[in-house]
Amino acid sequence: MGDFTRYQQKVIKNYYDNKENIALQRVQEILTELYLTEGKKREKLWISLFDNLKKLGVGQETIAHLQQKNDPKLVANLLQELLSK
């Protein structure tokens, strides 16, 4: 791993080991914010949400459906399914 110290190597390894959990937590945070925001910030949150869903391996068809409906309740249902796995 190049010129990284042992500590840095461990931090990098832990990040990649927990990448899915990090994305899942971020989706949860964004979903909460979606219920509370309006306007341009809400649009940016949707974009960030879709990026994190891609990281979790959610299919493009599902993401397109969520984009079309623009309903946080649907995302919450999807999130429950992901958490139950």
Beta strands, then each sheet from edge to edge (+ up, - down):
end
